[in-house]
Amino acid sequence: MAALGASSVRVTYDDIRERSRRTLAKARSSFETDPSLANTVWYGRVLGFRYTMEEAISIFSQGLERFPNSFEILRQRGHRYLSTRRFAEGRADLARAAELIEGLAEWIEPDGPGNELPVPPTSIQFNTWYHLGLAHYLLREWDEAEAAYRQCREWVRPTDYDGLTATADWLYMTLRRKGDEAAAAQVLVAMPEGLPDEAFVEGPSYYRRLRMYRGELAPDDLLNPEMGSQVIHDVETLYATQGYGVGNWRLYNGETDRARAVFERILQGRSRFAFGYIAAECDLREMDA
């Protein structure tokens, strides 16, 4: 689920949970009254926000029976397939969505009626290519992952620092996994300097990872995360996100034992739907093979 950016008003998790319950009730009611394309997509999304992934996938699958060429549903179901470790199925849905949106003008994914959740506006193009890149990354298809992330960058708005830094981070890691250190270095050069935390809606975790790669922050700075003034995620999810960057950085710099320790620490947490957690699972599986 997206999180609120820093503000003068502290928003608690109790607030978010109550908003989430109300939003779910409204989304379910709208879907049951009228299972239109828009209501199907929004109901499934809210279920995904609440981490009921199998139920979300079921709703999206039902929707595809009624709307078989819906790029909206394919993009969403593909995302949830990744969350449930069905990477090949996620890749197939997302690749099909990418085909269907080719040539489409920027299309911002709309929130449903009665939404009370802080969902930042992003385009179907950005989300499709971003998650397709992740599917390829998790399947160790480095060339395809690079191509997807480069396509994704074309759909990042200039002031969307969340999207900019997230895409740059996954592209950087992909290039390092490929062994293309020169191209990876160019990704870091292109990143703006001095961005304040307030510039981010979902939090500066990816920006902190990029700053670590540039030598501006020490790895331990990311392994001891503080929530600060933002409601981002629980601290375990924050650790999974920032920690995966650290573990991966240690891995491709030859510090295998230290990388393993970080990955194992991530998996001790409960944030099993965080992409950092999922990627750490994949890396540990390879290390143990």
C-alpha positions as CSV (number, residue, x, y, z in Angstrom):
1,M,0.0,0.0,0.0
2,A,1.2,3.5,-0.7
3,A,2.1,5.7,2.2
4,L,1.7,9.3,3.2
5,G,4.6,11.6,2.8
6,A,5.9,13.8,5.5
7,S,3.6,16.4,6.8
8,S,2.8,18.5,9.9
9,V,0.1,16.0,10.9
10,R,1.2,12.6,12.1
11,V,-1.0,9.9,10.6
12,T,-1.1,6.7,12.7
13,Y,-1.4,3.1,11.5
14,D,-4.7,3.0,13.3
15,D,-5.9,5.8,11.1
16,I,-4.7,4.0,7.9
17,R,-6.3,0.7,9.0
18,E,-9.6,2.3,9.6
19,R,-9.5,4.1,6.3
20,S,-8.6,0.8,4.6
21,R,-11.5,-1.0,6.2
22,R,-13.9,1.7,5.0
23,T,-12.4,1.7,1.5
24,L,-12.7,-2.0,1.3
25,A,-16.3,-2.0,2.3
26,K,-17.2,0.6,-0.3
27,A,-15.2,-1.2,-3.0
28,R,-16.9,-4.5,-2.3
29,S,-20.3,-3.0,-2.3
30,S,-19.7,-1.3,-5.6
31,F,-18.4,-4.5,-7.2
32,E,-21.2,-6.6,-5.9
33,T,-23.8,-4.0,-7.2
34,D,-22.1,-3.6,-10.5
35,P,-19.1,-5.7,-11.5
36,S,-18.0,-3.3,-14.2
37,L,-14.4,-3.1,-15.4
38,A,-13.7,-0.1,-13.2
39,N,-15.3,-1.6,-10.1
40,T,-13.5,-4.9,-10.7
41,V,-10.1,-3.3,-11.0
42,W,-10.6,-1.1,-7.9
43,Y,-11.9,-3.9,-5.7
44,G,-9.0,-6.2,-6.6
45,R,-6.6,-3.4,-6.0
46,V,-7.9,-2.7,-2.5
47,L,-7.7,-6.4,-1.7
48,G,-4.1,-6.3,-2.8
49,F,-3.5,-3.2,-0.7
50,R,-4.7,-5.3,2.3
51,Y,-2.4,-8.2,1.3
52,T,-5.2,-10.6,0.6
53,M,-3.4,-11.6,-2.6
54,E,-5.2,-14.8,-3.5
55,E,-8.6,-13.1,-3.2
56,A,-7.3,-10.2,-5.3
57,I,-6.1,-12.7,-8.0
58,S,-9.5,-14.4,-8.0
59,I,-11.3,-11.1,-8.5
60,F,-9.0,-10.2,-11.4
61,S,-9.3,-13.7,-12.9
62,Q,-13.1,-13.3,-12.8
63,G,-12.7,-9.9,-14.4
64,L,-10.7,-11.3,-17.3
65,E,-13.5,-13.7,-18.1
66,R,-15.7,-10.7,-18.7
67,F,-13.0,-8.4,-20.1
68,P,-10.4,-10.7,-21.6
69,N,-8.4,-7.9,-23.2
70,S,-8.3,-5.5,-20.2
71,F,-4.8,-4.2,-19.9
72,E,-5.8,-2.8,-16.5
73,I,-6.7,-6.2,-15.1
74,L,-3.7,-7.9,-16.7
75,R,-1.3,-5.3,-15.2
76,Q,-2.9,-5.7,-11.7
77,R,-3.1,-9.5,-11.7
78,G,0.5,-9.7,-13.0
79,H,1.6,-7.6,-10.0
80,R,-0.2,-9.9,-7.6
81,Y,1.3,-13.0,-9.2
82,L,4.7,-11.6,-8.4
83,S,3.6,-11.1,-4.8
84,T,2.7,-14.8,-4.6
85,R,5.9,-16.0,-6.3
86,R,4.3,-17.0,-9.5
87,F,6.9,-15.1,-11.5
88,A,6.3,-16.7,-15.0
89,E,2.6,-16.1,-14.7
90,G,3.2,-12.5,-13.7
91,R,5.6,-12.0,-16.6
92,A,3.0,-13.4,-19.0
93,D,0.2,-11.1,-17.8
94,L,2.5,-8.0,-17.7
95,A,3.9,-8.7,-21.2
96,R,0.4,-9.0,-22.5
97,A,-0.6,-5.7,-20.8
98,A,2.5,-4.1,-22.4
99,E,1.4,-5.2,-25.8
100,L,-2.1,-3.9,-25.3
101,I,-1.0,-0.4,-24.1
102,E,1.5,0.1,-27.0
103,G,0.7,3.5,-28.5
104,L,-1.7,4.5,-25.8
105,A,-1.3,8.0,-24.4
106,E,-0.3,8.3,-20.8
107,W,-3.2,6.8,-18.8
108,I,-3.3,7.5,-15.1
109,E,-4.7,4.6,-13.1
110,P,-7.9,5.9,-11.5
111,D,-8.8,5.4,-7.8
112,G,-12.3,4.0,-7.0
113,P,-15.1,6.0,-5.5
114,G,-14.9,6.6,-1.8
115,N,-11.2,5.9,-1.7
116,E,-9.6,7.1,1.6
117,L,-6.2,5.6,1.0
118,P,-3.1,7.7,0.1
119,V,-2.5,6.2,-3.4
120,P,-0.1,8.3,-5.5
121,P,-1.2,8.8,-9.1
122,T,0.9,6.7,-11.5
123,S,0.4,5.7,-15.1
124,I,-0.5,2.3,-16.4
125,Q,2.6,2.5,-18.6
126,F,4.9,3.1,-15.6
127,N,3.3,0.4,-13.5
128,T,3.3,-2.2,-16.3
129,W,6.9,-1.7,-17.3
130,Y,8.1,-1.4,-13.7
131,H,6.5,-4.7,-12.7
132,L,7.5,-6.4,-15.9
133,G,11.1,-5.4,-15.2
134,L,10.7,-7.0,-11.7
135,A,9.3,-10.2,-13.2
136,H,12.3,-10.5,-15.4
137,Y,14.7,-9.6,-12.6
138,L,13.2,-12.3,-10.3
139,L,13.5,-14.8,-13.2
140,R,17.1,-13.8,-13.7
141,E,16.5,-12.5,-17.2
142,W,18.9,-9.6,-17.0
143,D,18.7,-8.3,-20.5
144,E,14.9,-8.3,-20.6
145,A,14.8,-6.6,-17.1
146,E,17.2,-3.9,-18.3
147,A,15.0,-3.2,-21.4
148,A,11.8,-3.1,-19.3
149,Y,13.3,-0.6,-16.8
150,R,14.6,1.6,-19.5
151,Q,11.2,1.6,-21.0
152,C,9.7,2.4,-17.6
153,R,12.0,5.4,-17.2
154,E,10.3,6.9,-20.3
155,W,7.1,7.2,-18.3
156,V,8.4,8.8,-15.1
157,R,7.2,12.3,-14.7
158,P,9.9,14.9,-13.9
159,T,8.7,15.5,-10.4
160,D,7.9,11.9,-9.5
161,Y,10.9,11.2,-7.4
162,D,9.5,8.0,-6.0
163,G,9.2,6.5,-9.5
164,L,12.5,8.0,-10.7
165,T,14.5,6.6,-7.8
166,A,12.7,3.2,-7.7
167,T,13.3,2.6,-11.4
168,A,16.9,3.8,-11.3
169,D,17.6,1.5,-8.3
170,W,16.3,-1.7,-10.0
171,L,18.0,-0.7,-13.2
172,Y,21.3,-0.2,-11.4
173,M,21.0,-3.6,-9.6
174,T,20.1,-5.3,-12.9
175,L,23.1,-3.8,-14.6
176,R,25.4,-4.8,-11.8
177,R,24.0,-8.4,-11.9
178,K,24.8,-8.3,-15.7
179,G,28.4,-7.2,-14.9
180,D,27.9,-3.9,-16.8
181,E,29.5,-1.6,-14.2
182,A,30.0,1.3,-16.7
183,A,26.3,1.5,-17.5
184,A,25.4,1.1,-13.8
185,A,27.7,4.1,-13.0
186,Q,25.8,6.2,-15.5
187,V,22.6,5.5,-13.7
188,L,24.0,7.0,-10.6
189,V,25.4,10.1,-12.4
190,A,21.9,10.9,-13.6
191,M,20.3,10.9,-10.2
192,P,19.7,14.4,-8.6
193,E,21.5,15.3,-5.5
194,G,20.2,16.8,-2.3
195,L,16.6,15.7,-2.5
196,P,14.8,16.1,0.9
197,D,12.6,13.4,2.4
198,E,9.6,15.6,1.7
199,A,10.1,15.2,-2.0
200,F,8.9,11.6,-1.8
201,V,5.3,10.4,-1.3
202,E,6.2,6.8,-0.4
203,G,9.4,7.6,1.3
204,P,13.1,8.0,0.3
205,S,14.2,4.3,0.7
206,Y,15.3,3.9,-2.9
207,Y,17.0,7.2,-2.9
208,R,18.9,6.2,0.2
209,R,20.0,3.0,-1.6
210,L,21.2,5.0,-4.6
211,R,23.1,7.4,-2.3
212,M,24.7,4.4,-0.6
213,Y,25.9,3.1,-4.0
214,R,27.4,6.5,-4.6
215,G,29.3,6.4,-1.3
216,E,27.2,9.2,0.3
217,L,25.8,6.8,3.0
218,A,27.3,3.9,4.7
219,P,25.5,0.5,4.5
220,D,24.8,0.6,8.3
221,D,22.9,3.8,7.8
222,L,20.3,1.8,5.8
223,L,20.4,-1.3,8.1
224,N,19.3,0.8,11.1
225,P,16.2,2.4,9.5
226,E,14.2,5.1,11.4
227,M,10.7,5.9,10.6
228,G,11.2,9.6,11.0
229,S,8.2,11.9,10.4
230,Q,6.8,9.8,7.6
231,V,4.3,7.0,7.7
232,I,6.0,4.8,5.2
233,H,5.6,1.1,6.2
234,D,6.2,-0.8,9.3
235,V,9.9,-0.9,10.2
236,E,10.2,-4.5,9.0
237,T,9.1,-3.5,5.5
238,L,11.4,-0.6,5.6
239,Y,14.3,-2.9,6.5
240,A,13.4,-5.3,3.7
241,T,13.4,-2.4,1.2
242,Q,16.6,-0.7,2.3
243,G,18.3,-3.9,3.4
244,Y,17.8,-5.7,0.1
245,G,19.8,-2.9,-1.6
246,V,22.6,-3.4,1.0
247,G,22.6,-7.2,0.7
248,N,22.6,-7.0,-3.1
249,W,25.4,-4.4,-3.1
250,R,27.5,-6.7,-0.9
251,L,26.7,-9.7,-3.1
252,Y,28.0,-8.3,-6.3
253,N,31.0,-6.8,-4.5
254,G,32.1,-10.2,-3.4
255,E,31.0,-10.0,0.3
256,T,28.9,-13.2,0.1
257,D,28.7,-13.9,3.8
258,R,27.7,-10.4,4.7
259,A,25.1,-10.5,1.9
260,R,23.7,-13.7,3.2
261,A,23.4,-12.3,6.7
262,V,21.4,-9.3,5.4
263,F,19.1,-11.5,3.3
264,E,18.5,-13.9,6.2
265,R,17.7,-10.9,8.5
266,I,15.1,-9.7,6.0
267,L,13.4,-13.1,6.0
268,Q,13.2,-13.1,9.7
269,G,10.6,-10.3,9.3
270,R,7.0,-10.6,8.4
271,S,7.0,-8.4,5.3
272,R,6.7,-11.3,2.9
273,F,5.0,-9.2,0.2
274,A,7.7,-6.6,0.0
275,F,9.7,-6.9,-3.2
276,G,12.9,-6.7,-1.2
277,Y,11.8,-9.7,0.8
278,I,10.8,-11.7,-2.4
279,A,14.1,-10.8,-4.0
280,A,16.1,-11.9,-0.9
281,E,14.3,-15.2,-1.0
282,C,15.4,-15.7,-4.6
283,D,19.0,-14.8,-3.8
284,L,19.2,-17.1,-0.8
285,R,17.7,-20.0,-2.8
286,E,20.5,-19.5,-5.4
287,M,23.2,-19.2,-2.8
288,D,22.0,-22.5,-1.2
289,A,21.7,-24.4,-4.5
